[in-house]
Amino acid sequence: MAKITIDDKVIEYSGNPNLIELAKENGIDIPHFCYHPALTISGNCRMCLVEVGTLCKNQQTGEYEKDDKGNIKVNFMPKPQPGCYQQVSDGMVIRTNSERIIEARKGVLEFTLANHPLDCPVCDQAGECVLQDYSFQYGFSRSQFIEKKRTYKKNEISPVLTQEMNRCIHCDRCARFTTEIAGESSFARTWRGNKMELSVLPGGTITHNYQGNMADICPVGALTITDFRFKSRVWFLNYGVTLCTSCGKGCSVMTSHKKGKVFRLKPVYNEKVNTYWMCDHGRLRYRFLNESRKSGHSAGGKKANFQSALSLAAEILKASKNIGVIASAKESLETCMVLSRFFREVAPTAHVDYRVDDAQVRDDRSLRPGELLRAKDPYPNSFGAREAGLLPGQGGATAIDILGAPEKFDAVVLFIDDHIIEAGDRLGNMSKAKNLIVLSPFESSLDSTAAVSFATRAYSETSGTYINIDGIRQKYCPVLPPLGDARDSWDILNQLSGLMGKSFGLDSIGKIRSHFKLGD
Amino acid sequence: MPEKRIILDKIEDKHSPNIDFYRGNGGYEALKKALTQMSPSQILDEMKASNLRGRGGAGFPVGVKWSFINRTFPGPKYLICNADEGEPGTFKDREILQKKPHIMIEGMIIGAYVMGLDAGYIYIRGEFYEPIQAVDKAIREAYDAGILGKDIMGSGFSFDLYTYRGAGAYICGEESSLINSLEGKRGLPRLRPPFPAQVGLYGRPSTVNNVESFSAVPSIINNGGKWYAGLGTPKSGGTKLFSISGHVNRPGVYEIPMGTPWTELFNDMAGGVKDGKKLKAVIPGGSSTPVLRPEELDGMTMDYESVQSKGSMLGSGAVIVLDETTDMVKLLYRILHFYAHESCGQCTPCREGCDWYYDIISRIRHGKGRLEDLDLFERLAKNIGPNTICAFGDAFTTPALSFTRKFRDEFVEYIKNGNK
């Protein structure tokens, strides 16, 4: 196996690895701004400079030349080389921490900072700013730059992003992202030299759905997400990884939250699903987790404790012969399994369906045209709902049928999710339903007309599994505490099964997973 | 040694741009010889024997560069002529382009034949309006005469040639940014490796040479590499064009053998300092090369090694002569203004460093300098040249350092007593 020495550490490698990545895997940080594993190499920031040496070989004998102490001599290249662009070869010797490199790094940082406004106190990037980190770690504490700093005219570049060119270090990640990943030639370097600007090209606009990523990969505060500006200092936020539920793709996301409120979503690297990115649509839909949330149950429009709501629901279901069930593919695979079993064994009905969206009806698992990640299906778990069998039985009504004429049923069990609320008039007829049982994390006008309305936990407050449009199963864990008395949907169904005399005994997510053989 | 005109032979004749005149004086004979009597490897041997070093400034041996191209590599391969003569002080290529374009075209076709290249591009700086007209006309004439296009002179070898107008960026004289510019991209230098010989224009193997380098080729074919090498010094073969400007009596382009003493070029050809003034300094190879004081010129001959031994560079042969009235502070101010304007802005040390240097010299020039600014030049330079993608970083720190070191008292005077 080929070997390379980085800072006296011998590392084995295979293939043709990137030096920065190889070093990172082995616990050595080569600082960089412009390099990004998903983008082409630009080599412009000069921060990742390393010393590159090769072992001295005697031309005649083919043996390695040794010094007095018996160590093999190393020939270092006269100039430091960019680590991002260094072709790794067997026997190579890399120094990332020699005096020369530390000097070079300091020198580069001095230039990077020369025209940087150092306005960290008012910059949203502070705390997660690469330039800030490196300045602490590698930089000078004082600048000898006494000239007037460069300033740019402020430009509105898009509603999603706020650009502050004065902070820009011209690493070109945003422009490379736009052309290489988003496939749009709207944003690029303009002007030249010290006046170089990253800007929307004349007459163009940024229209792609992935602009937030430009802010994510911006190593400084030159591009920030308008929505998050001045909302919170990042070090006051708590972080948790979960899944995005805004479409069938199921991108991995980092939720930033404080005092039970979500402030933003950021993509988390997930090799199989979204790699480094997520779409703006999903990114900005975190808001529904903060708005009109339900913390307690109600019966007949009045607050009710959980037990009384539960027994009322059990009575209704026992008494009803003809039950319509509109499930939701926002619910986890575990819930869907319990739900499916419930309406087969406890309160049998053929009128069960999860398909409230056209894409679900068509079982469309494709992406929207021109999109990198966003699926046509707005639900994260349609695949799971289908696998759980939440489809109408023989002669059963579809979800669309039930939504159209709910009064035909003795009782209707309705899952209300953020998508169906957003879709507008879908629920228009539901007030006509007799014996409506609602399960939802959100408040709605139906709470007043429903016979029973349960507060359920939103996906960010519970665990479960989603199966995305590509059939990939992804588990998620709670990142926020549940609101008030909100319960998991599977918990409600499990307790109902007990009250109705056919107890499942599935009172934990682990039991559900093992019962339905969903894995751990 | 007097002027020896090989490339500039008969250039004073008003018909010298025409193909008939050129052919009437032995033009395209070398091409004929190359295509009919010589194999590519024979020509390559002659080129290597000639000691012809690239005339764009770096002085890389042309024969060696040509041998980097793998003739048998499948698919199209390109030849590029760098006619983006942008170094302040250089105006030798313009002379060839405008008055004797056929000698360059002939050299290019021979080069293409040696390396097995399919098409050539002449990248001409946008400001060269008349030279572009002349080259375009020459290319048309060559096509009409069967010297370009399919089956050149019945040899079976085909080669197409095009001109491309640059937009006037200094950096596009750097070969990899020239290639980017030719491709329609921003003129930013590329990271190397790969070098153009592997991945060049449109990702294909390519060779880039200077106008003057190509123009030297026909005489090498006609007379042999040894003959050409014999004209110059052991390490720098042949003749070289020098564009001498500034405070001299007869500025202009002179073709002299490599190794000609500086005094001959300066006194005998250019006629010495204008108006009987005293010589103050000489920039021997274009604005980016270190300035030399008169005492450093003693015994200097005009070839790569000798100029280098004096601590400067021959560069593109752009000799700028400065007399005693020259204000070195204002001159450096002007030079750094040029470089600050021309930095491509791609990599950090150069983008930020250029303007920083310019800001510093502006302050000094306007009487607001500090003594530590001179040390700042020194300190910053250590982190510019070695850390940048291309040689532009060295191109602007070099004059700054050599000016402030060799004429420190003038800078100190400005700093202490202001601009008088």
Interface residues (C-beta under 8 A of the other chain):
Chain A: I41 G43 N44 C45 R46 M47 L49 P78 K79 P80 P82 Y85 Q87 E103 A104 K106 G107 V108 E110 F111 T112 A114 N115 Q144 F145 E147 K148 R150 I169 H170 R189 W191 R192 G193 N194 K195 M196
Chain B: A169 R186 L191 P193 A340 H341 E342 S343 C344 G345 Q346 C347 T348 P349 R351 E352 G353 C354 D355 W356 D359 I360 R363 L376 L380 K382 N383 I384 P386 N387 T388 I389
